[in-house]
Amino acid sequence: MTAYVDSLAPLESCGLLAGRGSKVEKIFFVQNQAQSPVRYVMDPIEQLNAFEWIDSNGMELLGIFHSHPTGPETVSPTDISEAAYAVIYIIFAPVDEKWHARGFWIENGGFREVTLHIV
Ligand SMILES: [Zn+2]
């Protein structure tokens, strides 16, 4: 994911994470239709195809990731207002020229950080 995010910077990039329980088994890299450095809009066809794949493979949508090439390291007010799914939102942002990934749970107009275990 880091390589993907890096390859598309300074534009925001995005994708979906699917799996079972809390373990991610599949990553979908989805085109950012907005082609913007400050926002992302997932390509709806790619998103739909991913959802169908997830369903037909007995998995669940666990997370949505996107990058903030110019920060912030946490969710933005736009991320909160546009959060449509009860999943973990992972934000990639550069810190000292290295990409960091942080996970957040967004609800009720706010957010809290969750711990990500990279295995
Ligand atoms: Zn964002």
py3Dmol code that shows the C-alpha trace and the ligand (Angstrom):
import py3Dmol

protein = """\
ATOM      1  CA  MET A   1       0.000   0.000   0.000  1.00  0.00           C
ATOM      2  CA  THR A   2       2.823   2.378   0.857  1.00  0.00           C
ATOM      3  CA  ALA A   3       4.382   1.872  -2.579  1.00  0.00           C
ATOM      4  CA  TYR A   4       1.021   2.516  -4.223  1.00  0.00           C
ATOM      5  CA  VAL A   5       0.362   5.649  -2.196  1.00  0.00           C
ATOM      6  CA  ASP A   6       3.879   6.881  -2.925  1.00  0.00           C
ATOM      7  CA  SER A   7       3.572   6.235  -6.659  1.00  0.00           C
ATOM      8  CA  LEU A   8       0.468   8.430  -6.950  1.00  0.00           C
ATOM      9  CA  ALA A   9       1.584  11.299  -4.706  1.00  0.00           C
ATOM     10  CA  PRO A  10       1.131  14.268  -4.756  1.00  0.00           C
ATOM     11  CA  LEU A  11      -2.394  13.122  -5.665  1.00  0.00           C
ATOM     12  CA  GLU A  12      -4.481  11.401  -3.027  1.00  0.00           C
ATOM     13  CA  SER A  13      -4.862   7.674  -3.556  1.00  0.00           C
ATOM     14  CA  CYS A  14      -7.403   5.289  -2.079  1.00  0.00           C
ATOM     15  CA  GLY A  15      -8.496   1.706  -1.752  1.00  0.00           C
ATOM     16  CA  LEU A  16     -10.429  -0.910   0.170  1.00  0.00           C
ATOM     17  CA  LEU A  17      -9.431  -3.620   2.626  1.00  0.00           C
ATOM     18  CA  ALA A  18     -11.416  -6.813   2.989  1.00  0.00           C
ATOM     19  CA  GLY A  19     -11.125  -9.923   5.085  1.00  0.00           C
ATOM     20  CA  ARG A  20     -12.653 -12.001   7.832  1.00  0.00           C
ATOM     21  CA  GLY A  21     -12.913 -11.036  11.486  1.00  0.00           C
ATOM     22  CA  SER A  22     -10.361  -8.285  11.916  1.00  0.00           C
ATOM     23  CA  LYS A  23      -7.757  -9.769   9.598  1.00  0.00           C
ATOM     24  CA  VAL A  24      -7.222  -8.166   6.214  1.00  0.00           C
ATOM     25  CA  GLU A  25      -6.843 -10.721   3.425  1.00  0.00           C
ATOM     26  CA  LYS A  26      -7.383  -8.633   0.329  1.00  0.00           C
ATOM     27  CA  ILE A  27      -6.447  -5.119  -0.734  1.00  0.00           C
ATOM     28  CA  PHE A  28      -8.169  -3.295  -3.582  1.00  0.00           C
ATOM     29  CA  PHE A  29      -6.442  -0.315  -5.122  1.00  0.00           C
ATOM     30  CA  VAL A  30      -9.185   1.971  -6.381  1.00  0.00           C
ATOM     31  CA  GLN A  31      -8.720   4.863  -8.759  1.00  0.00           C
ATOM     32  CA  ASN A  32      -9.250   8.308  -7.262  1.00  0.00           C
ATOM     33  CA  GLN A  33     -11.776   9.819  -9.629  1.00  0.00           C
ATOM     34  CA  ALA A  34     -11.149  13.286  -8.208  1.00  0.00           C
ATOM     35  CA  GLN A  35      -7.461  13.190  -9.275  1.00  0.00           C
ATOM     36  CA  SER A  36      -6.839  15.730  -6.549  1.00  0.00           C
ATOM     37  CA  PRO A  37      -4.081  16.337  -3.988  1.00  0.00           C
ATOM     38  CA  VAL A  38      -6.661  17.185  -1.335  1.00  0.00           C
ATOM     39  CA  ARG A  39      -9.595  14.850  -1.844  1.00  0.00           C
ATOM     40  CA  TYR A  40     -10.582  11.452  -3.088  1.00  0.00           C
ATOM     41  CA  VAL A  41     -13.670  10.031  -4.752  1.00  0.00           C
ATOM     42  CA  MET A  42     -13.492   6.318  -5.374  1.00  0.00           C
ATOM     43  CA  ASP A  43     -14.224   5.215  -8.911  1.00  0.00           C
ATOM     44  CA  PRO A  44     -17.780   3.855  -8.459  1.00  0.00           C
ATOM     45  CA  ILE A  45     -17.404   0.971 -10.916  1.00  0.00           C
ATOM     46  CA  GLU A  46     -14.188  -0.256  -9.319  1.00  0.00           C
ATOM     47  CA  GLN A  47     -15.774   0.124  -5.897  1.00  0.00           C
ATOM     48  CA  LEU A  48     -18.844  -1.860  -6.949  1.00  0.00           C
ATOM     49  CA  ASN A  49     -16.682  -4.603  -8.472  1.00  0.00           C
ATOM     50  CA  ALA A  50     -14.691  -4.800  -5.255  1.00  0.00           C
ATOM     51  CA  PHE A  51     -17.865  -5.055  -3.154  1.00  0.00           C
ATOM     52  CA  GLU A  52     -19.145  -7.870  -5.381  1.00  0.00           C
ATOM     53  CA  TRP A  53     -15.840  -9.716  -5.115  1.00  0.00           C
ATOM     54  CA  ILE A  54     -15.880  -9.306  -1.317  1.00  0.00           C
ATOM     55  CA  ASP A  55     -19.449 -10.653  -1.134  1.00  0.00           C
ATOM     56  CA  SER A  56     -18.893 -13.612  -3.407  1.00  0.00           C
ATOM     57  CA  ASN A  57     -15.768 -14.598  -1.471  1.00  0.00           C
ATOM     58  CA  GLY A  58     -17.505 -14.537   1.895  1.00  0.00           C
ATOM     59  CA  MET A  59     -15.487 -11.613   3.174  1.00  0.00           C
ATOM     60  CA  GLU A  60     -16.420  -8.290   4.688  1.00  0.00           C
ATOM     61  CA  LEU A  61     -15.303  -4.750   4.027  1.00  0.00           C
ATOM     62  CA  LEU A  62     -12.955  -4.023   6.945  1.00  0.00           C
ATOM     63  CA  GLY A  63     -11.326  -0.767   6.002  1.00  0.00           C
ATOM     64  CA  ILE A  64     -10.894   2.100   3.605  1.00  0.00           C
ATOM     65  CA  PHE A  65      -7.510   3.681   3.097  1.00  0.00           C
ATOM     66  CA  HIS A  66      -6.482   6.926   1.485  1.00  0.00           C
ATOM     67  CA  SER A  67      -3.537   9.260   1.558  1.00  0.00           C
ATOM     68  CA  HIS A  68      -3.033  12.813   2.715  1.00  0.00           C
ATOM     69  CA  PRO A  69       0.080  13.754   0.721  1.00  0.00           C
ATOM     70  CA  THR A  70       0.117  17.199   2.333  1.00  0.00           C
ATOM     71  CA  GLY A  71      -1.317  16.139   5.696  1.00  0.00           C
ATOM     72  CA  PRO A  72      -2.914  16.051   8.168  1.00  0.00           C
ATOM     73  CA  GLU A  73      -1.851  12.755   9.732  1.00  0.00           C
ATOM     74  CA  THR A  74      -5.357  12.237  11.076  1.00  0.00           C
ATOM     75  CA  VAL A  75      -8.831  12.304   9.558  1.00  0.00           C
ATOM     76  CA  SER A  76      -9.985  15.595   8.079  1.00  0.00           C
ATOM     77  CA  PRO A  77     -13.389  17.235   8.622  1.00  0.00           C
ATOM     78  CA  THR A  78     -14.255  16.059   5.072  1.00  0.00           C
ATOM     79  CA  ASP A  79     -13.360  12.482   5.985  1.00  0.00           C
ATOM     80  CA  ILE A  80     -15.719  12.690   8.954  1.00  0.00           C
ATOM     81  CA  SER A  81     -18.592  14.190   6.992  1.00  0.00           C
ATOM     82  CA  GLU A  82     -18.177  11.697   4.145  1.00  0.00           C
ATOM     83  CA  ALA A  83     -17.608   8.563   6.229  1.00  0.00           C
ATOM     84  CA  ALA A  84     -20.312   6.262   4.913  1.00  0.00           C
ATOM     85  CA  TYR A  85     -19.203   2.879   6.255  1.00  0.00           C
ATOM     86  CA  ALA A  86     -18.690   1.438   9.731  1.00  0.00           C
ATOM     87  CA  VAL A  87     -15.124   0.387   8.994  1.00  0.00           C
ATOM     88  CA  ILE A  88     -11.605   1.435   9.960  1.00  0.00           C
ATOM     89  CA  TYR A  89     -10.319   4.422   8.020  1.00  0.00           C
ATOM     90  CA  ILE A  90      -6.604   4.256   7.370  1.00  0.00           C
ATOM     91  CA  ILE A  91      -4.770   7.459   6.539  1.00  0.00           C
ATOM     92  CA  PHE A  92      -1.331   7.538   4.944  1.00  0.00           C
ATOM     93  CA  ALA A  93       0.561  10.774   5.517  1.00  0.00           C
ATOM     94  CA  PRO A  94       4.211  11.686   5.195  1.00  0.00           C
ATOM     95  CA  VAL A  95       6.173  12.289   8.400  1.00  0.00           C
ATOM     96  CA  ASP A  96       9.794  13.319   7.912  1.00  0.00           C
ATOM     97  CA  GLU A  97       9.541  12.201   4.262  1.00  0.00           C
ATOM     98  CA  LYS A  98       8.330   8.703   5.193  1.00  0.00           C
ATOM     99  CA  TRP A  99       4.762   7.467   4.857  1.00  0.00           C
ATOM    100  CA  HIS A 100       3.023   6.634   8.098  1.00  0.00           C
ATOM    101  CA  ALA A 101      -0.272   4.751   8.288  1.00  0.00           C
ATOM    102  CA  ARG A 102      -2.719   5.353  11.109  1.00  0.00           C
ATOM    103  CA  GLY A 103      -6.133   3.825  11.649  1.00  0.00           C
ATOM    104  CA  PHE A 104      -9.254   5.593  12.847  1.00  0.00           C
ATOM    105  CA  TRP A 105     -12.784   4.721  13.775  1.00  0.00           C
ATOM    106  CA  ILE A 106     -15.156   7.510  12.724  1.00  0.00           C
ATOM    107  CA  GLU A 107     -18.564   7.910  14.332  1.00  0.00           C
ATOM    108  CA  ASN A 108     -20.962  10.541  15.604  1.00  0.00           C
ATOM    109  CA  GLY A 109     -19.031  13.364  13.983  1.00  0.00           C
ATOM    110  CA  GLY A 110     -15.808  12.439  15.735  1.00  0.00           C
ATOM    111  CA  PHE A 111     -13.030   9.893  15.555  1.00  0.00           C
ATOM    112  CA  ARG A 112     -10.678   7.839  17.700  1.00  0.00           C
ATOM    113  CA  GLU A 113      -7.448   6.177  16.786  1.00  0.00           C
ATOM    114  CA  VAL A 114      -7.213   2.392  16.602  1.00  0.00           C
ATOM    115  CA  THR A 115      -4.076   0.296  16.648  1.00  0.00           C
ATOM    116  CA  LEU A 116      -3.045  -1.388  13.422  1.00  0.00           C
ATOM    117  CA  HIS A 117      -1.101  -4.630  13.528  1.00  0.00           C
ATOM    118  CA  ILE A 118       0.964  -5.173  10.415  1.00  0.00           C
ATOM    119  CA  VAL A 119       1.641  -8.887   9.961  1.00  0.00           C
TER     120      VAL A 119
END
"""
ligand_1 = """\
1
ZN
Zn -8.864 12.374 3.981
"""
view = py3Dmol.view(width=600, height=400)
view.addModel(protein, "pdb")
view.setStyle({"model": 0}, {"cartoon": {"style": "trace"}})
view.addModel(ligand_1, "xyz")
view.setStyle({"model": 1}, {"stick": {}})
view.zoomTo()
view.show()
